[in-house]
Amino acid sequence: MFDNLSEKLDKALHVLKGHGQITEINVAETLKEIRRALLDADVNFKIAKEFTNKVKEEAMGQNVLSTLQPGQLMVKIVKDELTELMGGDAEGINLSGNPSVILMSGLQGSGKTTFSGKLANYLKNKKSKKPMLVACDVYRPAAIDQLHIVGEQIGVEVYSDRENNDPVAIAKAGIAHAKSLGCNVVIIDTAGRLAVDQEMMTEIANIHKAIQPQETLFVVDAMTGQDAVNTAKAFNDVLNFDGVILTKLDGDTRGGAAISIKSVVNKPIKFIGTGEKMEAIDVFYPSRMADRILGMGDVVSLVERAQEQFDEEQARKLQKKIAKNKFGFDDFLSQIQQIKRMGNMKDLIGMIPGAGKALKGLDIDDDAFKHIEAIIHSMTPDERSNPSKLNASRKKRIAAGSGTSIQEVNQLLKQFDQMGKMMKMMQGGGGKRMMQMMQNMK
């Protein structure tokens, strides 16, 4: 995410490192590189220029504190201005209606139908809502089927009417059906086109007028860069939508859409899509995104994701097993599943400060655990509970069953043994000290 932009901004801010003070000359050189980095990221020229002018004005108006180097001060200024440019504070979603109606809009291929499912899943599991999806795309043959598949996958009701070609009538009927089932959120998935056209705009404006949604969201593919910003403006002129959804942000190495869109349409980015799984949805926090763009990571989001997967009862049972030295491979497998539910590995690693730069160019497979899982699944239940029983013949059988080598099996056993020792240590004074540190950080 934003790899190219992060790298170029890092180089730009490097110019000030080693300087004792901020001057007109070294700031001008830094800002020239920052402007170039933004333009390469497909940020509109006018926005890039206004941004660097604000940074310059802020930088020249400050004295460097004795505790700060000029480079550190410039990073702070750039971070603050990036945060402001992307919206300042995170914006919530309006769920005031009964039911609350959310209208999804966007071009075909932007990920609108999939994101409708992600949003329904998010509202169901994190906001304790009872959502319903309504299929109003009457043109794309597979659209209704796709929404039904998504609904089944996340356990959410889907309303559709294959005999009706009037999306306004379908939307109204869907809301009425939701009320009859006691659903308190209705997400209307509308038709998209390959390009903005008058027919599509008229249709979605008619749906909007007829159902008066509490929230109208524009879904856009982040990877389309400046085109995404232009499309957002066209939709906003007709719909006056409430917020933007950026999909496929995990594949966007430039970041132009995320940086520019708020400035152009004056509407906040509310959510982002960071992968293909239904759980791959995040609230958009401008400050956290600015941190990630500048290579500072996003520890807060990482901790939040970990907390979402944390099961207190399971943790207590695990603690007892560790204390009795009974931590087995089934427990290890359970921990792996928790990590996988947190999101794709590349995204998680990108949240660790400095990790993105350290692992630059390294292809991180989202199935990084598949060999470990294959080895564990090739063990018998008794072997998983008692790894000490794994002799040479058993290791050979496990390697053959998992499609791995005996060396890989031995490596996993060694790592598992080391992890067990570390966990045992954590049960003592080391664990208490770490817990105290974490409490102090709150």
RAPECOR-V75309 format. One record per residue. N is the residue number from 1. PHI is phi in whole degrees, 0 to 359 (NA if undefined). Layout:
# RAPECOR-V75309
[[N,PHI] [N,PHI]]
This chain:
# RAPECOR-V75309
[[1,NA] [2,60] [3,304] [4,296] [5,296] [6,302] [7,296] [8,287] [9,293] [10,298] [11,295] [12,297] [13,285] [14,293] [15,303] [16,276] [17,293] [18,94] [19,279] [20,277] [21,208] [22,273] [23,233] [24,303] [25,288] [26,288] [27,291] [28,300] [29,294] [30,296] [31,293] [32,298] [33,290] [34,295] [35,299] [36,297] [37,297] [38,293] [39,295] [40,295] [41,277] [42,72] [43,275] [44,306] [45,302] [46,298] [47,294] [48,299] [49,293] [50,299] [51,298] [52,292] [53,295] [54,294] [55,297] [56,297] [57,299] [58,291] [59,292] [60,286] [61,268] [62,239] [63,266] [64,285] [65,294] [66,297] [67,273] [68,242] [69,270] [70,306] [71,298] [72,293] [73,296] [74,295] [75,300] [76,297] [77,297] [78,299] [79,298] [80,297] [81,289] [82,297] [83,300] [84,295] [85,297] [86,272] [87,129] [88,81] [89,259] [90,292] [91,254] [92,277] [93,251] [94,280] [95,239] [96,278] [97,282] [98,221] [99,279] [100,282] [101,254] [102,243] [103,260] [104,262] [105,229] [106,152] [107,283] [108,295] [109,92] [110,278] [111,94] [112,296] [113,295] [114,297] [115,290] [116,302] [117,294] [118,298] [119,293] [120,298] [121,296] [122,297] [123,292] [124,291] [125,271] [126,253] [127,243] [128,55] [129,263] [130,244] [131,272] [132,227] [133,260] [134,238] [135,270] [136,249] [137,270] [138,265] [139,254] [140,277] [141,306] [142,274] [143,297] [144,294] [145,300] [146,299] [147,293] [148,295] [149,296] [150,298] [151,299] [152,295] [153,298] [154,257] [155,73] [156,237] [157,296] [158,237] [159,255] [160,211] [161,219] [162,290] [163,273] [164,252] [165,255] [166,256] [167,297] [168,295] [169,296] [170,296] [171,299] [172,296] [173,295] [174,297] [175,295] [176,297] [177,295] [178,298] [179,298] [180,293] [181,264] [182,77] [183,283] [184,255] [185,221] [186,240] [187,250] [188,265] [189,267] [190,259] [191,285] [192,242] [193,232] [194,285] [195,209] [196,294] [197,220] [198,296] [199,299] [200,295] [201,296] [202,295] [203,297] [204,289] [205,294] [206,293] [207,297] [208,301] [209,294] [210,285] [211,257] [212,46] [213,293] [214,289] [215,218] [216,243] [217,244] [218,255] [219,261] [220,220] [221,283] [222,300] [223,287] [224,276] [225,59] [226,296] [227,298] [228,298] [229,294] [230,296] [231,294] [232,301] [233,296] [234,297] [235,292] [236,294] [237,299] [238,268] [239,263] [240,51] [241,294] [242,266] [243,191] [244,247] [245,247] [246,259] [247,261] [248,58] [249,293] [250,293] [251,260] [252,267] [253,270] [254,261] [255,96] [256,301] [257,295] [258,298] [259,281] [260,270] [261,298] [262,296] [263,293] [264,280] [265,258] [266,54] [267,232] [268,285] [269,279] [270,262] [271,222] [272,229] [273,259] [274,235] [275,165] [276,271] [277,292] [278,297] [279,275] [280,279] [281,221] [282,228] [283,294] [284,273] [285,251] [286,306] [287,295] [288,294] [289,292] [290,298] [291,302] [292,292] [293,298] [294,269] [295,76] [296,268] [297,75] [298,209] [299,296] [300,299] [301,295] [302,298] [303,294] [304,299] [305,296] [306,296] [307,295] [308,297] [309,268] [310,284] [311,248] [312,298] [313,294] [314,296] [315,295] [316,296] [317,297] [318,295] [319,298] [320,295] [321,297] [322,297] [323,298] [324,267] [325,61] [326,245] [327,290] [328,245] [329,289] [330,295] [331,293] [332,298] [333,297] [334,298] [335,294] [336,298] [337,299] [338,296] [339,297] [340,295] [341,289] [342,288] [343,138] [344,288] [345,298] [346,297] [347,293] [348,296] [349,296] [350,296] [351,277] [352,273] [353,306] [354,83] [355,291] [356,302] [357,290] [358,293] [359,255] [360,304] [361,85] [362,275] [363,275] [364,264] [365,286] [366,292] [367,259] [368,300] [369,264] [370,297] [371,292] [372,296] [373,297] [374,298] [375,296] [376,296] [377,293] [378,275] [379,274] [380,282] [381,305] [382,294] [383,292] [384,293] [385,281] [386,229] [387,303] [388,294] [389,282] [390,284] [391,271] [392,300] [393,292] [394,292] [395,299] [396,297] [397,296] [398,295] [399,299] [400,294] [401,290] [402,261] [403,71] [404,241] [405,258] [406,298] [407,299] [408,292] [409,296] [410,298] [411,296] [412,297] [413,298] [414,295] [415,296] [416,297] [417,296] [418,296] [419,295] [420,299] [421,294] [422,295] [423,297] [424,298] [425,296] [426,295] [427,289] [428,267] [429,298] [430,299] [431,296] [432,297] [433,296] [434,294] [435,299] [436,297] [437,298] [438,294] [439,297] [440,292] [441,282] [442,291]]
